[in-house]
Amino acid sequence: MQTSNRLLESGATAAFALRGMSCASCAAAIENRLRRERGVTSATVNLATERASVHFDPAASSPAAIISAVEDAGYEAELLSA
């Protein structure tokens, strides 16, 4: 687990506003798509607040790539903070 913790300590975290979710399956679909994105080490989607928090390696991914992944899943995303 130490290696995993080190990965989470190095990297960046970005928050996104999400649009288009109507149920828990929508949130799970976005979360699963984000977790498959190259460079993403963790992703959490909250249906109630319509927000996502994504931890990623900036050398392998970017907020623009994460937004693109959400759009590929059929939803909309906007960067709130990085």
N, C-alpha and C positions, 0 to 999 in steps of 0.2 A: 504493500500500500504506500510506502514511502515514495516510490517512483510516481505513482498517481498523484499524490499530494504535491510533489514538486512541479508536475505539469500544470496543475491548477494554480500554483503560486506564480508561475511565469506565464505571461500571456496578457490578454486584454479581456475586459468584460464590456458588453454593450447591451443597452436596453432598447426595446422596440415596442411601438404601439402596433397592434394587429387589428385588422378589420376583416369581416367576412365569416367569423366563427359563429356557429349557432348552437353547438353542443360539445360535449366532452370528446366525442370522436374527432371533431374538427381540431380541437386543441392537441389531441394525441397525434393526429396526422402531421401537424406542423412540427411538433416536438420530434417525432420520428424522422421527418425529412431533415431537420436541422442537425440532428445527431449523426446523420450520414454525410453531412457536408464536410469536405476536406478541411482540416485544421480546427474543427469545432471539438472542444473537449467536454463540454456539457451544455445542455439547453433545457430551460424550464419555461413552460407556457402556462399562463394563468387565464382560464376562460373568463372568470368573473371580472377581472380588471382589464382584460384584452391586452395583456402585456407579455413580452418574452424577455428573458435574461439569457444571454448567450456568452459563454466563456470560450475564447478561441485563441489560436496562435496567430499573431499578426503577420508572421512570415509566410503563413500558408492560406490565410483567409482574410476577409475584410468585411466591414459592415455592408458594403455594396453587394458582395457575394452572398451574404446572409439574407439580405432583402430579396435578391434574385431567387434564392432557394425557397423562400416563403411564397413568392409569386409563382414559382414552378409548381408548388403544391395547390395553387388555386386561391390564394388569399392575398391580402395587401399588408405591407409593413412599412413603417416609418421609423427612422432612427431617432431615439429620444436622447440618448447619451452614450458616449463611448469613452 
